């Protein structure tokens, strides 16, 4: 016997086919039993499908409304209009709901990782602080920064960098409990809020667990576009603050954890630091220096000091290194190692470096006009200056404005500053050489010390770092290192300058090793311009009198310290 229409209408598969057809067609449709008579006369069924209309959102069918009528019911256009109205209202409300959810996602969650963002982290931490006031449990805030993510972005591309961030986000979720919060605070920084910490030992155990998870190598199967068989280990730094010891509100706890994070990064990264009150003092000090730096150039608070460079063979002053000093109106003399790193971090080093270069070139020209034509001048370039696209033009402009022969200018770079992106570095160095200046590697031996870059890069001089020179007269290892550097430089046709000369024994040994030039407090401390001229003239008068050269200006009881 044929299956009755009644049973057919109650069959889920039959009704599913109606919906599927409506979805595929994506438009309203009448059903066959009504298309000819307009009257349902199948008395075996209590109802049959008459009219279906899809409900759409973003041009996609997400539901189907079907109108069923009883036998003998005539077509009524009002019912179809009503059904269409219901479908339109549903589409509108669904679109509004989806828009609201999307706005919520944008407002509260990071788009790359799906983790809670800054706003959500702060709100969550505020709620947990309120709970902890009742339970007396500790909260631990970890600020985690991925070391070297910029190098990954620059060398492997931002897509790979995003992949690294995603993998690290997933690892952080796996190594924390469901009660903890993991959020993304910035480009390469995460924040973790650990709950219900009762003892400090728990903090160390949790941090150790994070290290074990994050330091695993990243490889191809983790959706990162490395070359075949290539793996990458990403180190990270952690700053830690604890509630209630280190703050009583969300922002103070996060800020203090960030201070600890910066301390960890200043120690070279790949370590963790707990917040201390001394860090806050250091931050206030740093802010004061940064604020002062922004007006120091305008108010002519900087001055150049000059440290002589001696030709060991002729005992003549042949060159000079220009070194910046800051005369603060209220704080007095601020040493370079206090303000140069801050100037680099806040982006002021480019302007300050340009000022140093211009002033050094002008001063060298003035010396030449006074008859000291043999003097050459050296200027240090920071890593950020070296990566500045306008560096070649800046150097050319400074030389042209001062009327200085390019051969009289030496630009000193550190090993670390020239090791990033070898191809670009080589191009930049050759552009500087095209101007006619000399190039020197400062503090040689303390960085990468790669033979490859000495061979490939157009370097003219090596400056042996003072750490190898200060004990060279009685330390066999230092003697071996210095002897090897000098031999290496000479084999590559480079001239050698030894820094940190502090006594006559240093000079004697370096002379026996055929080192060309020397610089250090035994010769002279850095001097203001007027004293430098006096020193050069005096050294010419007493060219064969070593004691006069060493002590003409320097007090005997002056404490020897590294020249900056």
C-alpha positions in Angstrom: 0.0 0.0 0.0 1.3 3.5 -0.8 2.5 5.4 2.2 -0.1 7.9 3.3 0.5 11.6 2.9 -0.2 12.1 6.6 2.7 9.8 7.6 4.8 11.5 4.9 4.3 14.9 6.3 5.4 13.8 9.8 8.5 12.1 8.4 11.6 14.2 9.4 13.4 13.4 6.2 10.5 14.7 4.2 10.5 18.0 6.1 14.3 18.1 5.9 14.1 17.9 2.1 11.8 20.9 2.0 14.2 22.9 4.0 17.2 21.7 1.9 15.4 22.8 -1.3 14.6 26.2 0.2 18.3 26.6 1.2 19.5 25.5 -2.2 17.1 27.8 -4.1 17.6 30.6 -1.6 14.2 32.1 -2.4 10.5 31.7 -1.6 8.5 28.9 -3.3 5.0 27.3 -3.4 4.7 23.6 -3.0 3.3 21.3 -5.7 0.0 20.3 -4.1 -1.3 23.9 -4.2 0.0 25.1 -7.6 -3.1 24.0 -9.6 -6.3 24.2 -7.5 -5.1 26.4 -4.6 -7.2 24.1 -2.3 -5.8 21.2 -0.3 -8.1 18.3 -0.8 -6.0 15.4 0.6 -8.3 14.4 3.4 -5.9 11.8 4.7 -3.5 14.4 6.0 -4.2 17.0 8.7 -1.6 19.4 7.1 0.7 19.7 4.1 3.5 22.2 3.3 2.1 25.1 1.3 4.8 27.9 1.2 8.4 28.1 2.3 10.7 31.2 2.7 14.4 31.2 3.6 15.7 33.4 6.5 19.0 35.0 5.4 21.9 36.6 7.1 24.9 38.1 5.2 23.4 36.5 2.0 23.5 33.1 3.5 20.4 31.0 4.3 20.5 30.2 8.0 16.9 29.0 8.5 13.7 28.2 6.6 10.1 29.1 7.6 7.5 26.7 6.1 3.7 27.4 6.1 1.6 24.2 6.6 -2.2 24.3 5.9 -5.1 22.0 6.8 -7.2 20.2 4.2 -9.7 22.5 2.5 -7.9 25.7 3.4 -7.8 28.2 0.6 -4.9 30.3 -0.4 -4.6 33.6 1.5 -2.0 36.1 0.4 -2.1 37.8 3.8 -0.7 34.6 5.4 2.3 34.7 2.9 2.9 38.4 3.6 2.9 37.7 7.3 5.4 34.8 6.8 7.7 37.1 4.8 7.5 39.8 7.4 8.4 37.2 10.1 11.4 36.1 8.0 12.5 39.7 7.5 12.3 40.5 11.2 14.2 37.3 12.0 16.9 38.2 9.5 17.2 41.7 11.0 17.5 40.4 14.6 20.0 37.8 13.7 22.1 40.4 11.9 22.0 42.7 14.9 22.9 39.8 17.2 25.9 38.9 15.0 27.0 42.5 14.8 26.8 42.8 18.6 28.8 39.7 19.0 31.4 40.9 16.5 31.7 44.3 18.4 32.1 42.4 21.6 34.8 40.3 20.1 36.7 43.3 18.8 36.3 45.1 22.2 37.3 42.3 24.5 39.4 39.9 22.6 42.6 40.0 20.5 41.9 39.3 16.9 45.1 37.3 16.2 45.1 34.9 19.1 41.5 35.1 20.3 42.8 35.7 23.9 41.4 38.4 26.1 42.8 41.9 25.3 44.0 44.7 27.6 40.5 45.9 28.6 39.3 42.4 29.5 42.5 41.6 31.4 42.1 44.8 33.5 38.4 44.0 34.2 39.1 40.4 35.1 42.0 41.4 37.4 39.8 44.0 39.2 37.1 41.4 39.8 39.7 38.9 41.2 41.2 41.5 43.5 37.8 42.1 45.0 37.4 38.3 45.5 40.9 38.0 47.0 40.1 40.7 49.6 37.5 38.2 51.0 39.5 35.0 50.6 43.0 36.4 51.5 44.6 34.5 48.6 47.4 35.9 46.6 47.2 36.9 42.9 50.3 36.7 40.7 50.6 38.8 37.6 53.1 37.7 35.0 54.0 40.0 32.1 55.7 37.8 29.4 57.6 39.3 26.5 58.9 37.2 23.6 62.6 38.1 23.0 63.7 38.8 19.5 60.3 38.8 17.8 61.3 41.8 15.7 64.2 39.9 14.3 61.8 37.0 13.4 59.5 39.5 11.6 62.4 41.2 9.8 64.1 37.9 8.7 61.2 35.5 8.3 58.3 37.8 7.7 55.3 39.0 9.7 53.3 35.9 8.8 55.9 33.8 10.5 55.9 36.2 13.5 52.2 35.9 13.8 52.5 32.1 13.7 55.0 32.3 16.6 52.6 34.4 18.6 49.8 32.0 18.0 51.8 29.0 19.0 53.0 30.7 22.2 49.5 31.7 23.0 48.3 28.1 22.8 51.3 26.9 24.9 50.4 29.4 27.6 46.8 28.2 27.6 48.0 24.6 28.0 50.4 25.3 30.8 48.0 27.2 33.0 44.9 26.1 34.7 41.3 26.8 33.7 41.0 29.2 36.7 43.9 31.4 35.4 43.6 34.0 32.8 45.9 34.3 29.8 45.7 37.5 27.7 47.6 39.3 25.0 48.7 42.7 26.2 50.6 44.0 23.1 52.4 42.9 20.0 54.8 40.4 21.7 53.6 40.7 25.3 51.2 38.4 27.2 49.8 38.8 30.7 48.9 35.8 32.9 46.8 36.2 36.1 47.5 33.2 38.5 44.7 32.6 41.1 44.6 31.1 44.5 48.4 31.2 45.2 49.0 30.5 48.8 52.8 30.2 49.0 55.7 31.6 47.1 56.9 28.2 46.2 53.8 27.8 44.0 54.9 30.8 42.0 58.3 29.3 41.2 56.7 26.0 40.3 54.3 27.7 37.9 57.0 29.8 36.3 59.1 26.7 35.8 56.2 25.0 34.1 55.8 28.0 31.7 59.5 27.8 30.9 59.3 24.1 30.1 56.4 24.7 27.7 57.6 27.8 25.9 61.2 26.9 25.3 60.3 23.9 23.2 61.5 24.3 19.6 58.9 25.5 17.1 58.8 23.5 13.9 56.9 23.1 10.6 54.0 21.1 11.8 53.0 24.0 14.0 51.8 26.0 11.0 54.9 28.3 10.8 56.5 28.8 7.4 60.0 27.8 8.2 62.3 26.2 5.7 62.3 22.4 5.7 63.8 20.8 8.8 64.3 24.3 10.4 63.4 24.8 14.0 63.3 27.9 16.1 63.6 28.4 19.8 62.1 31.6 21.1 63.3 32.8 24.5 61.3 35.1 26.7 61.4 37.4 29.7 59.0 37.5 32.6 58.2 40.3 35.0 56.2 39.4 38.2 54.1 41.3 40.6 52.1 39.9 43.5 48.8 41.1 45.1 48.6 42.5 47.7 52.3 43.1 48.3 53.0 45.0 45.0 49.7 46.9 44.5 46.1 47.1 45.4 44.5 47.7 42.0 44.8 46.2 38.5 46.8 49.0 36.8 49.4 49.3 39.5 50.0 45.5 39.6 50.3 45.4 35.8 52.6 48.4 35.7 54.8 47.0 38.4 55.0 43.6 36.6 56.0 45.6 33.5 58.8 47.4 35.4 60.1 43.9 36.4 59.8 42.8 32.8 62.0 45.7 31.6 64.5 44.8 34.3 64.6 41.2 33.0 65.1 42.4 29.4 67.8 44.8 30.5 69.7 41.8 31.8 69.7 40.3 28.4 66.4 38.6 28.4 65.5 34.9 28.9 65.1 35.4 32.7 62.4 36.5 35.2 62.4 39.3 37.7 60.1 40.1 40.7 59.0 43.7 41.2 60.8 45.6 43.9 60.3 49.1 45.2 63.7 50.1 43.9 62.4 49.5 40.3 59.9 52.3 40.8 62.7 54.7 41.8 64.6 53.7 38.7 61.6 54.3 36.5 61.1 57.8 38.0 64.8 58.5 37.4 64.4 57.3 33.8 61.4 59.4 33.1 63.2 62.5 34.5 66.2 61.8 32.2 63.9 61.2 29.2 62.0 64.5 29.9 65.3 66.4 30.2 66.7 64.9 26.9 63.8 66.3 25.0 64.9 69.8 25.7 68.6 69.3 26.1 69.4 69.9 22.4 67.3 73.0 22.1 68.9 74.5 25.3 72.5 73.6 24.2 73.1 71.4 27.2 75.3 68.9 25.3 79.1 69.3 24.9 81.7 67.3 23.1 84.8 66.0 24.9 87.7 64.7 23.0 89.9 61.7 23.9 93.3 61.6 22.0 94.4 58.6 20.0 98.2 58.1 20.0 100.3 56.6 17.2 102.4 54.2 19.2 105.4 54.2 16.9 105.8 58.0 16.5 104.3 58.9 19.9 102.2 61.6 18.1 98.5 62.4 18.6 97.1 61.5 15.2 93.4 61.2 16.0 90.7 61.9 18.5 87.4 60.3 19.5 84.4 62.7 20.0 82.4 61.8 23.1 79.2 63.5 24.2 78.6 65.0 27.7 75.4 66.3 29.1 75.5 69.3 31.5 72.1 69.2 33.1 71.1 72.6 34.6 70.0 71.1 38.0 71.5 67.6 38.0 75.0 68.5 36.9 77.1 66.2 34.6 75.1 63.1 33.6 77.4 60.4 32.3 76.7 59.0 28.8 76.0 55.5 30.0 73.0 56.9 31.9 71.3 58.8 29.1 72.5 57.2 25.8 70.5 53.9 26.3 67.4 56.0 27.2 67.9 58.2 24.1 68.0 55.0 22.0 64.8 53.6 23.6 62.8 56.8 23.2 64.0 57.6 19.6 66.0 60.7 20.4 69.3 59.1 19.5 69.0 60.0 15.8 68.8 63.7 16.5 71.5 63.6 19.2 73.7 61.5 16.9 73.3 64.0 14.1 74.3 66.8 16.4 77.4 65.0 17.5 78.4 64.2 13.9 77.9 67.8 12.8 79.8 69.3 15.8 82.6 66.9 15.5 83.1 67.7 11.8 83.0 71.4 12.4 85.5 71.1 15.3 87.9 69.0 13.2 87.8 71.6 10.5 88.7 74.4 13.0 91.7 72.4 14.2 92.9 72.0 10.6 92.6 75.8 10.2 94.8 76.2 13.3 97.5 74.1 11.7 96.7 70.7 13.2 96.0 69.2 9.7 97.1 65.7 10.8 94.2 65.2 13.2 91.4 62.8 12.3 88.2 62.5 14.3 86.1 59.4 15.2 82.4 59.4 15.9 80.3 56.6 17.4 77.2 55.5 15.6 74.4 53.7 17.6 72.6 50.7 16.1 69.5 52.9 15.4 71.6 55.5 13.7 73.2 52.8 11.5 69.8 51.5 10.5 68.5 55.0 9.7 67.7 55.3 6.0 69.0 58.9 5.9 72.4 58.1 7.5 74.4 58.4 4.2 72.8 61.8 3.5 73.4 62.9 7.1 77.1 62.1 7.0 77.5 63.8 3.6 75.7 66.9 4.7 77.8 67.1 7.9 81.0 66.8 5.9 79.9 69.3 3.3 78.7 71.8 5.9 81.9 71.7 7.8 84.1 71.6 4.7 85.9 68.5 6.1 87.7 66.0 4.0 85.8 62.7 4.3 89.1 60.8 4.8 89.5 62.6 8.1 86.3 61.1 9.6 86.0 57.6 11.1 82.6 56.2 12.0 82.7 53.6 14.8 80.2 50.8 15.0 79.7 48.0 17.4 79.8 44.4 16.3 76.2 43.8 17.3 74.9 46.8 15.3 76.2 45.4 12.0 75.3 41.7 12.4 71.6 42.1 11.8 70.6 41.4 8.2 74.0 40.9 6.6 73.0 41.9 3.1 71.5 45.2 4.1 74.5 45.9 6.4 76.9 45.3 3.6 75.1 47.6 1.3 74.9 50.4 4.0 78.6 50.1 4.8 79.6 50.3 1.1 77.4 53.4 0.7 79.3 55.0 3.6 82.6 54.0 2.1 81.6 55.6 -1.1 81.5 58.9 0.7 85.2 58.4 1.6 85.0 57.9 5.4 86.8 55.2 7.4 84.9 52.5 9.2 85.9 51.0 12.6 84.6 48.2 14.7 84.4 49.4 18.3 84.8 47.1 21.3 86.0 44.3 19.1 86.0 40.9 20.7 83.0 41.5 23.0 80.3 40.7 20.4 80.0 38.2 17.5 83.7 38.4 16.4 82.8 36.7 13.2 85.6 36.2 10.7 83.0 36.2 7.9 82.0 39.8 8.4 85.6 41.0 8.6 86.2 39.5 5.2 83.0 40.7 3.6 82.4 44.1 5.1 84.6 47.2 4.1 86.1 47.7 7.5 89.3 49.8 8.0 90.1 49.5 11.7 89.5 47.3 14.7 89.4 48.7 18.2 90.4 46.1 20.8 88.0 46.3 23.8 89.5 47.6 27.1 88.5 44.4 28.9 91.3 42.5 27.1 93.8 45.3 27.6 93.5 46.2 31.3 95.3 43.1 32.4 97.3 42.3 29.3 100.6 43.0 31.0 100.2 40.1 33.5 97.4 37.9 32.2 98.6 35.3 29.7 95.1 34.7 28.3 94.5 38.4 27.6 97.9 38.6 25.9 97.0 35.7 23.7 93.7 37.3 22.7 95.3 40.7 22.0 98.1 39.1 20.0 95.6 37.1 18.0 93.4 40.1 17.2 96.4 42.2 16.1 97.6 39.3 13.9 94.1 38.8 12.5 93.7 42.5 11.7 97.0 42.8 10.0 96.4 39.7 7.9 93.2 41.3 6.7 95.0 44.6 6.1 93.2 46.4 9.0 94.8 48.8 11.4 94.5 48.2 15.1 93.6 50.6 18.0 93.8 49.4 21.6 91.4 51.0 24.1 91.8 51.2 27.8 95.5 51.9 28.0 96.1 52.7 31.7 99.8 52.2 32.3 103.2 52.2 30.6 103.4 48.4 30.6 100.4 48.3 28.4 102.1 50.6 25.9 105.3 48.6 25.9 103.6 45.3 25.2 101.3 46.7 22.5 104.3 48.3 20.8 106.1 44.9 20.8 103.0 43.4 19.2 103.0 46.0 16.4 99.7 47.6 17.4 99.4 50.9 15.5 97.4 53.1 17.9 96.4 53.4 21.5 93.7 55.2 23.5 93.1 55.4 27.2 93.6 57.3 30.4 97.4 56.7 30.4 97.5 59.0 27.4 94.6 61.3 28.4 91.1 61.3 29.7 88.4 62.9 27.5 89.0 66.6 27.5 86.9 69.7 26.6 88.0 71.4 23.4 90.2 74.1 25.0 92.1 71.6 27.1 92.5 69.2 24.2 94.3 71.8 22.1 96.6 72.5 25.0 97.3 68.8 25.4 98.1 68.3 21.7 100.5 71.2 21.6 102.1 70.0 24.8 102.5 66.5 23.5 104.2 67.9 20.4 106.6 69.8 22.6 107.4 66.8 24.8 107.1 64.1 22.1 109.8 62.0 23.6 108.9 62.5 27.3 106.4 59.8 28.2 105.7 61.1 31.7 104.8 64.6 30.4 102.5 63.0 27.9 100.8 60.9 30.6 100.5 63.4 33.4 100.5 66.9 31.9 96.8 67.3 32.6 95.7 64.2 34.5 96.0 64.5 38.3 98.0 61.6 39.7 95.3 60.7 42.2 92.5 60.8 39.6 90.5 57.6 39.7 90.9 55.7 36.4 87.6 54.9 34.8 86.3 53.9 31.4 85.9 56.8 29.0 82.6 57.1 27.3 
